[in-house]
Amino acid sequence: MLLDNFIFSVNSVAPVFLLLVLGFLISRKGVLDRPTIGKLNWMVFNMALPVMLCRDIAESEFTEMFDKNLIFFAVGASIFTCLMALLLSRVIKERPTRGAFIQGCFRGNYAIVGLPIAANILGPNDTGKAALITTFIIPLYNILAILVLQAHGNGKAKATIKSTLKGIVTNPLIIGICIGLAASAAKLSPPPFISQTMDYLGGLASPLALLAIGASIDGGETRRKLKPALLASAFKLAFVPILLVPIAALLGFRGESMVVLYVMLAAPTAVSSYIMAENMGNDGALAANIVMLTMSASTFTFTIGIFLVKTAGLF
């Protein structure tokens, strides 16, 4: 039983992180340079990932997929994590460094890394709730990040806030999710040629995104501001799931809902946290460092966490 659970955990995590490693190796061979990586990221964010989310939600049963308790807990857990990170940041003196630290502690890479892992655990046809939760988590992460970075930045944030808020409303992921929700609620089915095209595009999302993230990893960054980065990484990958997953279990979350919550809570820090920290006058070097460390360490923390949660019979 334990061995089976361990093998299941490895099989759930390994494909995701093997693609990260492949992206890293390809970039070192010079196949993917920075401009090409940027183009890949654009394709994933504006085309492949929105189509994947739209497809997964549209093909799900709306009444069964919509879980208000799951949504409330996910939103509450994200806000609580941000507040806890705010308290922990008191150990850091420099305000720009503190802002990047807080964001790195709460802003998980759920859409790019979490969704593929959830799909590996649940199966590709049972990811409706996993996709739905992004409707609430992505805007919330952006709003919290704006508040934190504005409060701790060096004054560059003012011009960015309006454009960022506009970006939330026009976010391709949110648009794709909303279209999927409408299609699911109305029980609309696209014609076969549209459906097949969506399958092709949606199938590109995770592989392209993971290759691009792996190609973006710069090992030299991990030597900069190591202590606060290690603290933020430990908080994000260990403290948060260890504290909140048992609470979710006590509240009765099981099965698909528990998978969604665990993956959301244990996901490594989002790559976009570096972009926002840099543009809003916070410590970009620390933000990049946290992204690199959490992305690397989550290979092991995800494997251990999935093993423990599955062994406990929570999914």
C-alpha positions as CSV (number, residue, x, y, z in Angstrom):
1,M,0.0,0.0,0.0
2,L,2.7,2.5,1.0
3,L,4.8,1.5,-2.0
4,D,1.8,1.9,-4.3
5,N,1.1,5.4,-2.9
6,F,4.8,6.4,-3.3
7,I,4.8,5.2,-7.0
8,F,1.6,7.1,-7.6
9,S,3.1,10.2,-6.1
10,V,6.2,10.0,-8.3
11,N,4.2,9.3,-11.4
12,S,2.0,12.4,-10.6
13,V,5.0,14.8,-10.2
14,A,7.8,13.4,-12.4
15,P,6.3,14.2,-15.9
16,V,5.9,17.9,-14.9
17,F,9.4,18.3,-13.6
18,L,11.1,16.3,-16.3
19,L,9.7,18.8,-18.8
20,L,11.2,21.6,-16.6
21,V,14.5,19.9,-16.7
22,L,14.2,19.4,-20.5
23,G,13.5,23.1,-20.9
24,F,16.5,23.9,-18.8
25,L,18.8,21.6,-20.8
26,I,17.5,22.9,-24.2
27,S,18.2,26.5,-23.2
28,R,21.7,25.6,-22.2
29,K,22.2,24.2,-25.7
30,G,21.2,27.6,-27.1
31,V,18.0,26.2,-28.8
32,L,15.8,28.5,-26.8
33,D,17.0,32.1,-26.3
34,R,15.2,34.8,-24.3
35,P,13.2,36.2,-27.1
36,T,12.0,32.7,-28.1
37,I,11.1,31.9,-24.5
38,G,9.1,35.2,-24.4
39,K,7.1,34.1,-27.5
40,L,6.4,30.7,-26.0
41,N,5.1,32.4,-22.9
42,W,2.9,34.6,-25.0
43,M,1.4,31.7,-26.8
44,V,0.7,29.8,-23.6
45,F,-0.8,32.7,-21.8
46,N,-2.9,34.1,-24.6
47,M,-3.9,31.0,-26.6
48,A,-3.2,27.5,-25.3
49,L,-3.9,27.9,-21.5
50,P,-7.2,29.9,-21.9
51,V,-8.4,27.3,-24.5
52,M,-7.5,24.4,-22.1
53,L,-9.3,26.0,-19.2
54,C,-12.3,26.8,-21.4
55,R,-12.5,23.3,-22.7
56,D,-12.1,21.6,-19.3
57,I,-14.8,23.7,-17.7
58,A,-17.2,23.5,-20.7
59,E,-17.0,19.7,-20.6
60,S,-17.8,19.5,-16.9
61,E,-21.2,19.4,-15.3
62,F,-21.7,23.0,-14.0
63,T,-23.9,22.1,-10.9
64,E,-21.5,19.3,-9.8
65,M,-18.4,21.4,-10.5
66,F,-19.4,24.5,-8.6
67,D,-18.5,24.1,-5.0
68,K,-18.9,27.2,-2.9
69,N,-17.2,25.7,0.1
70,L,-14.1,24.9,-1.9
71,I,-14.1,28.4,-3.3
72,F,-14.5,30.0,0.1
73,F,-11.7,27.9,1.6
74,A,-9.4,28.5,-1.3
75,V,-9.9,32.3,-1.2
76,G,-9.7,32.4,2.6
77,A,-6.6,30.3,2.7
78,S,-4.9,32.6,0.2
79,I,-5.7,35.7,2.2
80,F,-4.6,34.0,5.4
81,T,-1.3,33.0,3.8
82,C,-0.7,36.5,2.7
83,L,-1.4,37.9,6.2
84,M,0.9,35.3,7.8
85,A,3.6,36.2,5.3
86,L,3.1,39.9,6.2
87,L,3.8,39.0,9.9
88,L,6.8,36.9,9.1
89,S,8.3,39.7,6.9
90,R,8.9,41.7,10.0
91,V,12.3,40.0,10.2
92,I,13.4,41.8,7.0
93,K,14.4,45.5,7.4
94,E,14.4,46.7,3.8
95,R,10.9,47.6,2.5
96,P,11.4,46.6,-1.2
97,T,12.9,43.3,0.0
98,R,10.0,42.8,2.3
99,G,7.4,43.2,-0.5
100,A,9.1,40.7,-2.7
101,F,9.3,38.3,0.2
102,I,5.6,38.5,1.1
103,Q,4.5,38.0,-2.5
104,G,6.9,35.0,-2.9
105,C,5.3,33.4,0.2
106,F,1.6,33.4,-1.0
107,R,1.5,33.7,-4.8
108,G,1.6,30.1,-6.2
109,N,2.1,29.0,-9.7
110,Y,-1.2,27.1,-9.7
111,A,-2.2,27.6,-13.4
112,I,1.1,26.5,-15.0
113,V,2.5,23.9,-12.5
114,G,-0.5,23.1,-10.3
115,L,-3.1,22.2,-13.0
116,P,-0.9,19.6,-14.8
117,I,-0.2,17.9,-11.4
118,A,-3.9,18.0,-10.5
119,A,-4.6,16.4,-13.9
120,N,-2.1,13.7,-13.3
121,I,-3.7,12.9,-10.0
122,L,-7.3,13.1,-11.0
123,G,-7.1,12.1,-14.7
124,P,-7.5,14.4,-17.7
125,N,-11.3,14.1,-17.7
126,D,-11.9,15.2,-14.0
127,T,-10.3,18.6,-13.8
128,G,-13.4,20.8,-13.8
129,K,-13.0,22.0,-10.2
130,A,-9.2,22.4,-10.7
131,A,-9.8,24.7,-13.6
132,L,-12.7,26.5,-12.0
133,I,-10.7,27.6,-9.0
134,T,-8.4,29.7,-11.2
135,T,-11.4,32.0,-11.8
136,F,-11.1,33.2,-8.2
137,I,-7.4,32.5,-7.4
138,I,-5.7,34.3,-10.3
139,P,-7.5,37.7,-9.7
140,L,-7.0,37.4,-6.0
141,Y,-3.3,36.8,-6.3
142,N,-3.0,39.8,-8.6
143,I,-5.0,42.1,-6.2
144,L,-3.0,41.0,-3.2
145,A,0.2,41.4,-5.0
146,I,-0.7,44.9,-6.1
147,L,-1.5,45.9,-2.5
148,V,1.7,44.3,-1.0
149,L,4.1,45.6,-3.7
150,Q,2.5,49.1,-3.7
151,A,2.9,49.3,0.1
152,H,6.6,48.3,0.1
153,G,7.8,49.6,-3.3
154,N,10.0,52.6,-4.0
155,G,7.3,54.7,-5.7
156,K,7.1,53.1,-9.1
157,A,3.8,51.3,-8.4
158,K,1.3,54.1,-9.1
159,A,1.5,54.0,-12.9
160,T,1.2,50.2,-12.8
161,I,-1.9,49.7,-10.7
162,K,-4.4,50.9,-13.3
163,S,-2.9,48.8,-16.0
164,T,-2.7,45.7,-13.7
165,L,-6.3,46.0,-12.7
166,K,-7.3,46.4,-16.3
167,G,-5.2,43.3,-17.0
168,I,-7.2,41.3,-14.5
169,V,-10.5,42.1,-16.3
170,T,-8.9,41.4,-19.7
171,N,-6.9,38.4,-18.6
172,P,-7.1,35.7,-21.3
173,L,-7.3,33.0,-18.6
174,I,-10.3,34.7,-17.0
175,I,-12.0,35.2,-20.4
176,G,-11.4,31.5,-21.2
177,I,-12.8,30.4,-17.9
178,C,-15.9,32.6,-18.2
179,I,-16.6,31.3,-21.7
180,G,-16.3,27.8,-20.4
181,L,-18.6,28.5,-17.5
182,A,-21.2,29.9,-19.9
183,A,-21.0,26.9,-22.2
184,S,-21.2,24.5,-19.3
185,A,-24.2,26.2,-17.8
186,A,-26.0,26.4,-21.1
187,K,-24.9,22.8,-22.0
188,L,-23.5,23.9,-25.3
189,S,-21.3,21.6,-27.4
190,P,-19.1,23.0,-30.1
191,P,-19.1,21.2,-33.5
192,P,-16.5,18.5,-33.9
193,F,-14.0,20.6,-35.9
194,I,-14.0,23.3,-33.2
195,S,-13.7,20.7,-30.4
196,Q,-10.8,19.0,-32.0
197,T,-9.0,22.3,-32.6
198,M,-9.5,23.2,-28.9
199,D,-8.1,19.8,-27.9
200,Y,-5.0,20.5,-30.0
201,L,-4.5,23.9,-28.6
202,G,-5.3,22.9,-25.0
203,G,-2.9,20.0,-25.3
204,L,0.0,22.4,-26.0
205,A,-0.6,24.5,-22.8
206,S,1.2,22.5,-20.1
207,P,4.2,21.1,-22.2
208,L,5.0,24.5,-23.7
209,A,4.6,26.4,-20.4
210,L,6.8,23.9,-18.5
211,L,9.5,23.9,-21.2
212,A,9.5,27.7,-21.1
213,I,9.7,27.9,-17.3
214,G,12.6,25.4,-17.3
215,A,14.4,27.4,-20.0
216,S,14.0,30.5,-17.9
217,I,15.8,29.0,-14.9
218,D,19.1,30.8,-14.1
219,G,21.1,28.8,-11.5
220,G,23.2,31.9,-10.8
221,E,20.3,33.7,-9.3
222,T,20.0,31.2,-6.4
223,R,23.2,32.6,-4.9
224,R,21.7,36.1,-4.4
225,K,19.9,36.9,-1.2
226,L,19.8,33.3,-0.2
227,K,18.6,33.6,3.4
228,P,15.3,35.4,2.8
229,A,14.7,33.3,-0.3
230,L,15.2,30.1,1.7
231,L,12.8,31.3,4.4
232,A,10.1,32.3,1.9
233,S,10.5,28.9,0.1
234,A,10.2,26.9,3.3
235,F,7.1,28.9,4.2
236,K,5.5,28.4,0.7
237,L,6.3,24.8,0.2
238,A,6.2,23.4,3.7
239,F,4.6,25.6,6.3
240,V,1.5,26.5,4.3
241,P,0.4,23.0,3.3
242,I,1.3,21.5,6.6
243,L,-0.8,24.0,8.4
244,L,-3.8,24.3,6.1
245,V,-4.3,20.8,4.6
246,P,-5.2,19.3,8.0
247,I,-7.6,22.1,8.5
248,A,-9.2,21.4,5.1
249,A,-9.4,17.7,6.1
250,L,-11.1,18.5,9.4
251,L,-13.7,20.6,7.5
252,G,-14.5,17.5,5.4
253,F,-12.7,18.2,2.1
254,R,-11.9,14.9,0.3
255,G,-11.3,13.6,-3.2
256,E,-11.2,16.1,-6.0
257,S,-11.6,19.0,-3.7
258,M,-8.7,18.0,-1.5
259,V,-6.5,17.5,-4.6
260,V,-7.3,21.0,-5.8
261,L,-6.6,22.5,-2.4
262,Y,-3.4,20.6,-1.8
263,V,-2.0,21.4,-5.2
264,M,-3.0,25.1,-4.8
265,L,-1.4,25.4,-1.4
266,A,1.8,23.5,-2.2
267,A,2.5,25.0,-5.6
268,P,5.8,26.8,-6.1
269,T,5.9,30.6,-6.4
270,A,4.6,32.0,-9.7
271,V,7.0,33.3,-12.3
272,S,4.9,36.4,-12.7
273,S,5.8,37.4,-9.1
274,Y,9.3,38.4,-10.4
275,I,7.9,40.5,-13.2
276,M,5.5,42.4,-10.9
277,A,8.2,42.9,-8.2
278,E,10.6,44.3,-10.7
279,N,8.1,46.6,-12.3
280,M,6.7,47.9,-9.0
281,G,9.9,49.0,-7.4
282,N,10.5,45.9,-5.2
283,D,13.4,43.5,-4.9
284,G,13.4,41.7,-8.3
285,A,16.5,39.7,-7.5
286,L,14.9,38.2,-4.4
287,A,11.7,37.5,-6.3
288,A,13.6,35.6,-9.0
289,N,15.5,33.7,-6.3
290,I,12.3,32.6,-4.6
291,V,10.9,31.4,-7.9
292,M,14.0,29.4,-8.7
293,L,14.2,27.8,-5.3
294,T,10.6,26.9,-4.9
295,M,10.4,25.5,-8.5
296,S,13.4,23.3,-7.9
297,A,12.4,22.1,-4.4
298,S,8.8,21.5,-5.2
299,T,9.9,18.4,-7.2
300,F,10.5,16.7,-3.8
301,T,7.9,18.5,-1.7
302,F,5.1,17.6,-4.1
303,T,6.2,14.0,-4.2
304,I,6.3,13.7,-0.4
305,G,3.1,15.7,0.1
306,I,1.0,13.7,-2.4
307,F,2.3,10.5,-0.8
308,L,1.3,11.6,2.7
309,V,-2.1,13.0,1.7
310,K,-3.0,9.9,-0.4
311,T,-1.7,7.6,2.4
312,A,-4.0,9.5,4.8
313,G,-6.9,8.6,2.5
314,L,-7.8,12.2,1.7
315,F,-7.9,11.4,-2.1
